[in-house]
Structure formats: structure tokens, C-alpha cells
């Protein structure tokens, strides 16, 4: 996976490294949740939003790196759908990064979707 445009993403992918690909993804969802909550009340492209952005790219890059048997599970297809939903929500977070309460509302939605994604990833283990 390449992180040319988001070089810090590789740092987060390395920090989140688990015993297998699914554990790495679960660790990244936990990191993203922490960063999304830290972004609450913020404005602009502040450090917590920057962290979330890079962690999200690390997650996206790692999702395709699961073993073939895991990618063939129906839960993986659902995880891909959750990932696409997260991208749509993140684009709205980005649009409203300077506007409250929209920023926080979309961050809340992002966290709720992350929890569903984490539950889905748990079934792939």
C-alpha cells in the first residue's frame, strides 16, 4: 500500500499493527474513534482532524490487505460498505470542518459508523 500523499498514514498503520490484518484494522478503528472524539469542538484542519485523516487513509489501505479467505467472507463485503459510508461521512466532516455544530454532528455519525464497522470486523476474525 502506498502513502505518497499521506505519509503519516504509514506511521499509523505501523503503530496499529496487530497479530493479523483484522486486528490491525480493529486497532485502527480504535485510533480513529479516539481522534474523532478529540476533534469534537475543534475548528479547521487541527491536529486531531489531521490524525483522523491519516488514520483513515491507513485503514483504507489496510482493508485490501487481508488474507484471501478473510476477503471472501460476507462480513468483509459489509466492512467494505461501512468503509464507503465512512468516506461519505468524512467528506462532510471535511466540508464542515470550520462550522459548528455541523462538524461535531458529522463526527458523531462517523464514530457511530466506526462502531458498526468494528463489530463487523470482529466477525471476520
N, C-alpha and C positions, 0 to 999 in steps of 0.2 A: 504494500500500500504506500502511496506517495503522499507526502505532506509538503509539497513545494510551496504552496500558498499559505499554509497554516502550519509553520514549523513547530509550534508548541504542541500541536496535536500529537506528534510522535512522543514527546515527553510524557504526556498524559497516558498515552497507550502503554508506555513502558511502566509507569507508576501503577497502572491498573492491572498489570499482568497477573493472571491467576494461574491455577494448575492446568486449566484448559481454556479454550476460546469462550465458552459460555460464562465461565467465572470472570474472565476479563471483561466481558460485556456487562455483566451484573455489577462489577466494581465501577465501571464507567457510568452506569445509570445512577449509582450512589453518589459519585463525584458530581454529576450533572445536577442531581437534586440539591445537593449542598450549595452549589454555585447559583442555581436558580433562586433558592431561598435567600442567599446573600445578596442577590441582585434586587430584591424587593426594596422599594423606596428609593432606588437609585435613579440616576439620570444620565443619558448619553452612553457612550461606549466606555463605561467604567471597568475597573479591574474584574469584578465578579462576572460581568457580562462577557468580557474578553475570555475569561476562563471557561465559561459555559460554551462559548462559541468554539473554542479549540477542543474542548472535551467532546462536544457534539461531532466534530469532524473526526476525532479519534474513534468514537463509537461507530460512525457511519463507515469508516474504513475497516473497522474490525468485524463488522457484521458479515461481510462477504468472505471472511477468512475461516469460517467454521469448517469442521470436517464434513465430508460429503454426506455421511449418514445423518448428521445433525441438520444439514441444509435440506434434506429430503423429508424431514418431519413436517406435518401440517402446522405445528407450532412455529416453525421457522417462517412459514409464509405469513402467519399472523404477526410475527415480530417485524417482518418487512413492512407490513401495512402500518403497524404502530410507528415505525421509523418515518414513513412518509407523512403520517399525521403530525408527528413531531416537527418535521420540516415546515409544514404549513403553519403550525403554531409559532415556530421560531421566526419565520418571516414576518409575522405580525408583531412579535416582540420587538424585532428589529425596527419595523416601521414606527412603532410607538415608543422607542427607547427614550425619547425626550418628553413624553407625555404621560402624566399620571391622571387618572388611575388605570388607563388602558395598559400600560406596561405591566403593572402588578397583576391585573386581571389575566393577561395572557401568560404571565409567568406561573400563576396558579394553575391555569389549564395545562401548561407544559408539565408541571410537577404531577398532576393527576394522570396525564398520559404516560409519564415515566413509570408510575407505579403499576399501571396496567402492563406496560412493556416488561417490567421486571418480573411480574407474575407469569407472563408468557415465557420468558427466558428460563424461569425455574422449571418449567415442564419439559424443556429440551434436554436438561442435564441427563 
